[in-house]
Amino acid sequence: MKKSVAEIAREASGMTDMDAFWALVHGQMELRGVSSLLFGVVPSKRELEHRRMSQSLIWKSSHKREFFDVFDVDTLFDDDRTAEHCIHRAGVMLWHEASNWQDATPEQR
């Protein structure tokens, strides 16, 4: 049964088991036509001052193996402009907007 975003958030906020959380979120996104997800949590912004994003992020994904054949899992997030946005800015970042990439490094592009 498709739940509202508020219902999903309310249910997820009380969860302590990652597998149950993942089943809820992934299942609800599949009902909306999403084929795969990548979810991540950074313990603290301070940790990013001392470690790379890929070392700090706790993450889980349902992307196909082919996705990870393209990217090195050990450095997957280090040049990820969208992950950086999630940590340091508020609001939505639309990856296809050219203004988000004007000052991007070649690795970020």
Contacts in CASP RR format, 6 or more apart in sequence:
PFRMAT RR
TARGET T0000
AUTHOR 0000-0000-0000
METHOD contacts of the structure
MODEL  1
MKKSVAEIAREASGMTDMDAFWALVHGQMELRGVSSLLFGVVPSKRELEH
RRMSQSLIWKSSHKREFFDVFDVDTLFDDDRTAEHCIHRAGVMLWHEASN
WQDATPEQR
2 28 0 8 1.000
2 31 0 8 1.000
2 32 0 8 1.000
3 11 0 8 1.000
3 28 0 8 1.000
8 24 0 8 1.000
8 25 0 8 1.000
8 28 0 8 1.000
11 24 0 8 1.000
12 21 0 8 1.000
12 24 0 8 1.000
12 25 0 8 1.000
15 21 0 8 1.000
15 24 0 8 1.000
18 60 0 8 1.000
22 39 0 8 1.000
22 60 0 8 1.000
25 37 0 8 1.000
25 39 0 8 1.000
26 37 0 8 1.000
26 62 0 8 1.000
29 37 0 8 1.000
36 61 0 8 1.000
36 62 0 8 1.000
36 63 0 8 1.000
36 64 0 8 1.000
36 67 0 8 1.000
37 61 0 8 1.000
37 62 0 8 1.000
37 63 0 8 1.000
38 59 0 8 1.000
38 60 0 8 1.000
38 61 0 8 1.000
38 62 0 8 1.000
38 63 0 8 1.000
39 59 0 8 1.000
39 60 0 8 1.000
39 61 0 8 1.000
40 57 0 8 1.000
40 58 0 8 1.000
40 59 0 8 1.000
40 60 0 8 1.000
41 57 0 8 1.000
41 58 0 8 1.000
41 59 0 8 1.000
42 48 0 8 1.000
42 53 0 8 1.000
42 56 0 8 1.000
42 57 0 8 1.000
42 58 0 8 1.000
42 87 0 8 1.000
43 56 0 8 1.000
43 58 0 8 1.000
45 87 0 8 1.000
45 88 0 8 1.000
47 56 0 8 1.000
48 56 0 8 1.000
48 87 0 8 1.000
52 75 0 8 1.000
52 77 0 8 1.000
52 78 0 8 1.000
53 77 0 8 1.000
53 78 0 8 1.000
53 80 0 8 1.000
53 83 0 8 1.000
53 84 0 8 1.000
53 87 0 8 1.000
54 73 0 8 1.000
54 74 0 8 1.000
54 75 0 8 1.000
54 76 0 8 1.000
54 77 0 8 1.000
54 78 0 8 1.000
57 77 0 8 1.000
57 83 0 8 1.000
59 77 0 8 1.000
61 67 0 8 1.000
68 76 0 8 1.000
77 83 0 8 1.000
78 107 0 8 1.000
79 105 0 8 1.000
79 107 0 8 1.000
79 108 0 8 1.000
80 108 0 8 1.000
81 93 0 8 1.000
81 95 0 8 1.000
81 100 0 8 1.000
81 101 0 8 1.000
81 104 0 8 1.000
81 108 0 8 1.000
82 93 0 8 1.000
82 95 0 8 1.000
85 93 0 8 1.000
85 100 0 8 1.000
86 93 0 8 1.000
93 100 0 8 1.000
94 100 0 8 1.000
101 108 0 8 1.000
101 109 0 8 1.000
END
